[in-house]
Amino acid sequence: MSVAYELKLKRAELTNRLEELAKLQADVREQVSSIDKVIAIYEPGYRPMPAKARRPAGITKISDEVKASMGGVNQRQVVLEILRDSANPVSTSECAAKFSHAIGLGGEAEIVDRVSRKLSAVLTQLTKAGRVRHVGKTANRQFLWEITA
């Protein structure tokens, strides 16, 4: 048999497996939805929480996860890209939320809060370097940031 033929067989096998996984995933989502509906009958104020992403092995605290994820990233570059792509000035927490998603941390509130604390220092450094500026404050007194021209 040729290599191409073997690869086609393997591809078909993997495609079938993907379809099975998609069906399984749909079944599980349907079951979770059904359970949420039943819980809401017993607790009318119940709001389902989104599933939390699993943390990588060896990382037990969110602060460790944030530190590990941000360590290998050029934080200044990512922040500048976020500000460059934004049509309007961005608050520190909005920047942190976009940053978290950009580096794959997700949008969990505690993660965004940790990232926001770290990005405050980055934004201050960029301000001193003349790369960004703050152009006002939000209602909750956070600076609004934009890239300098």
N, C-alpha and C positions, 0 to 999 in steps of 0.2 A: 504494500500500500504506500501511496505517496504521502509526503509530509503535509501537503495541502489538504488531502482527504482526512487525515488524522486531526488536523486543526479544525476542519469543518465539523467533524463529529464532536470534538471537545466544545466548540462554540455552541452547537445545538444543545448539548448537555447543560452547559452553563445558562443558556437562554431559558431552557425549561425550568431550571432551578430558580432563576429570577422570577419567573411567572408564579411558581409555587410560593415563593417568599412573599410576593405581592398579595396573593390570595390570603395567605396566613396573616399578613399585616392588616388587611381589610377586615378579616374575621375578628381579630383582636380589638381593633378600633371599634367595631360594632358592639362587641361585648362590653368594652369600657363605657361606651355611650349608653348602653342599656343599664349598666350598673349606676351610672350617674343619674339617670332618670328615676330609678327606684330610690336612690338616696334622697333625691329632691322631694319625693313624696313624703318621706319621713322627716326631712329637715328642709322646709320650704326656702330658707335663706342660703342653702348650699350652693356654692359655686366651685366647679371642678378646677383644680390647679393643674397647670401644664406639667407634663412629665419632666423631671429634671434630668439633664444630661449626666452621664456617669463621669466621674472624675478618673483621670488616669491613675494607674496603680502607683502606690507610694505617695500620692498627694492626698493628705487628709484634711487640710484646712484650705479655705478659699484664698487666704492671703498667700499660701505657698503656691497655689495654682496660678494666681495672678503674677506673682514674682517669676515663676518658671516660664510662663507664656510671654511676659513682657521682656524677659532677659535677652532673648535672641532676636529682638525686633528693633529696628531703627525707629524709635518712638517719635523723634522729631520729624522724620520723613512722613510717617503715617499721619501725624497730626496736620502737617502742612497739606497733604493730599486731601484730608477731610475738609479742611477749611477752603481749599481751592475748589473743591467740588460742590460746596454749599452755596446756594443762591443768596442766603441771608446770613447775618452773624449767628454764631452758634454758641450756646452756653457751655460751660465746662462739663456739665452732666450729659448734654446731648453729644458733645464731642467724645466723652468717655463711652457712651452707649455705642456710637458708631465705631470707635476704636475697638471695643470688646468684640463686636461682630466681625470686624476686619481681621482680627488675629485669631478668631475661632473660640473665644471665651463664652460667647452667648450673651444674653441680656438679663440674667438674674440680677435682681436689685443689689444684693450684697457685692457681687462682682463689679458691677458698674460703679458702685460707691468706692470700692478699693481702687479701681482704675482712675476714677475721677481725682482722687487724692494724689496719685502719682502724676497725672497729667497736669495738675496745677503747677507743679514744679517745671515741667517741660514747657508749658505755655509761658511761664515767667522767663525762662531762659530764652525762648524765641522772641519775647518782647524786648528783652535787653539786647538781643542781636539785631533788632529792627525788622524781623521777619513777620511778626503779627502784632496786632494792637487790640486793646479792648475798647469797645464803642458803646458803652452803656452797661446797664445791669437789668437782669430779669426781675420779676415781681418778688422772687425769693432771694434777691440780692446776689445772684451769681453774675459774674462778668459775662458779657457777650463778646466773642472773639471773631476777628476777621483777619484775613491775610493782608499784608500791606502791598500797595501797588508798586 
